[in-house]
Amino acid sequence: MRLRQMTAHPRFLPRVLLLDAVASGATAALLVAAADVLAPVLALPAGLLRGAGVALLPFVALVYGLSRREAPPRRWVAAVVAVNLAWVVASAWVAFGGAWRPSAVGVAFVLAQALAVLAFAELGWFGLRARRVASAGLA
């Protein structure tokens, strides 16, 4: 199946949102539960890690709620894409420009999750574009 066909499927956006919610929820749980263990390995403050995990919780609830809808509202999906992109920018800042000097493992951890979040942002954007094209074709 080609990307264009896949993104135009009516369940594409809800599935992307569900995967985003699950991945974000797992990341939140890891950061909240294991902040004290991860901090020395990543060379990042436990408070930063725990705070990032807690900050993800309302996002996870929103994205999960949107994933349960047959046709999530465009503006809310666009907001999810924007938040994901902001997370990527913040992650790059933490890895390279922030007040911290993460270890090599810390940089790898931050960049790995940033790349996953970027993939969700891009998939969400593809889904929005496909929906717009499909609705324009129906008009």
C-alpha positions as CSV (number, residue, x, y, z in Angstrom):
1,M,0.0,0.0,0.0
2,R,1.4,3.4,-1.0
3,L,1.8,6.2,1.6
4,R,-0.8,8.3,0.0
5,Q,-3.4,5.5,0.2
6,M,-2.4,4.7,3.7
7,T,-2.7,8.2,5.0
8,A,-6.0,8.7,3.3
9,H,-7.5,5.7,5.2
10,P,-10.2,7.0,7.5
11,R,-8.6,5.2,10.6
12,F,-5.1,6.5,9.8
13,L,-5.2,9.6,12.1
14,P,-6.9,7.8,15.0
15,R,-4.3,5.0,14.8
16,V,-1.4,7.5,14.7
17,L,-2.9,9.3,17.7
18,L,-3.3,6.1,19.6
19,L,0.3,5.1,18.9
20,D,1.4,8.6,20.0
21,A,-0.6,8.3,23.2
22,V,0.8,4.9,24.0
23,A,4.4,5.9,23.3
24,S,4.0,9.2,25.2
25,G,2.4,7.4,28.1
26,A,5.2,4.9,28.3
27,T,7.8,7.7,28.2
28,A,5.9,9.6,30.9
29,A,5.7,6.5,33.1
30,L,9.4,5.8,32.6
31,L,10.4,9.4,33.4
32,V,8.2,9.7,36.4
33,A,9.0,6.3,37.9
34,A,12.7,6.0,37.1
35,A,13.9,9.7,37.2
36,D,16.2,9.0,40.2
37,V,17.8,6.0,38.4
38,L,18.0,7.6,35.0
39,A,19.5,11.0,36.2
40,P,23.1,9.8,36.9
41,V,23.1,7.7,33.7
42,L,21.8,10.5,31.5
43,A,23.6,13.2,33.4
44,L,20.3,15.2,33.6
45,P,18.6,16.4,36.7
46,A,16.0,14.0,38.2
47,G,13.6,17.0,38.6
48,L,13.9,17.7,34.9
49,L,13.1,14.1,33.9
50,R,10.3,13.8,36.4
51,G,8.8,17.2,35.4
52,A,8.9,16.2,31.7
53,G,7.1,13.0,32.6
54,V,4.4,14.8,34.6
55,A,4.0,17.4,31.8
56,L,3.3,14.6,29.4
57,L,0.3,13.3,31.3
58,P,-2.3,15.8,30.1
59,F,-1.0,15.5,26.6
60,V,-1.4,11.7,26.8
61,A,-5.0,12.1,28.0
62,L,-5.8,14.5,25.2
63,V,-4.2,12.4,22.4
64,Y,-5.8,9.2,23.7
65,G,-9.2,10.9,23.7
66,L,-8.7,12.2,20.2
67,S,-7.6,8.7,19.1
68,R,-11.0,7.3,20.2
69,R,-12.9,9.6,17.8
70,E,-13.7,8.4,14.4
71,A,-12.8,11.7,12.8
72,P,-10.7,13.8,15.3
73,P,-11.1,17.6,14.7
74,R,-8.5,19.0,12.4
75,R,-7.6,21.9,14.8
76,W,-6.9,19.5,17.7
77,V,-4.8,17.2,15.5
78,A,-2.9,20.2,14.3
79,A,-2.4,21.2,18.0
80,V,-1.0,17.7,18.7
81,V,1.4,18.1,15.7
82,A,2.5,21.5,17.0
83,V,3.1,20.2,20.6
84,N,5.1,17.3,19.2
85,L,7.3,19.7,17.1
86,A,7.8,21.9,20.2
87,W,8.9,18.8,22.1
88,V,11.4,18.0,19.4
89,V,12.8,21.6,19.6
90,A,12.9,21.4,23.4
91,S,14.7,18.0,23.2
92,A,17.3,19.4,20.9
93,W,17.8,22.3,23.3
94,V,18.2,19.9,26.3
95,A,20.7,17.7,24.3
96,F,22.8,20.5,22.9
97,G,22.0,24.0,24.1
98,G,20.6,23.9,27.6
99,A,22.1,24.5,30.9
100,W,23.0,20.8,31.2
101,R,25.7,18.6,29.8
102,P,24.1,15.2,29.3
103,S,26.3,12.2,29.0
104,A,26.6,10.4,25.6
105,V,23.8,8.1,26.8
106,G,21.8,11.1,27.8
107,V,22.2,12.7,24.4
108,A,21.3,9.4,22.7
109,F,18.2,9.0,24.9
110,V,17.0,12.5,24.3
111,L,17.6,12.4,20.6
112,A,16.0,8.9,20.2
113,Q,12.8,10.0,21.8
114,A,12.9,13.3,19.8
115,L,13.1,11.3,16.6
116,A,10.2,9.2,17.6
117,V,8.1,12.3,18.4
118,L,9.2,13.9,15.1
119,A,7.9,10.8,13.3
120,F,4.5,11.1,15.1
121,A,4.4,14.8,14.1
122,E,5.1,14.0,10.5
123,L,2.6,11.2,10.4
124,G,0.0,13.5,11.9
125,W,0.8,16.1,9.3
126,F,0.5,13.6,6.5
127,G,-2.9,12.5,7.9
128,L,-4.1,16.0,8.1
129,R,-3.0,16.7,4.5
130,A,-4.6,13.5,3.2
131,R,-7.9,14.4,5.0
132,R,-7.9,17.9,3.5
133,V,-7.2,16.6,0.0
134,A,-10.0,14.0,0.4
135,S,-12.5,16.6,1.6
136,A,-11.6,18.9,-1.2
137,G,-12.2,16.1,-3.7
138,L,-15.6,15.5,-2.2
139,A,-16.7,19.1,-2.4
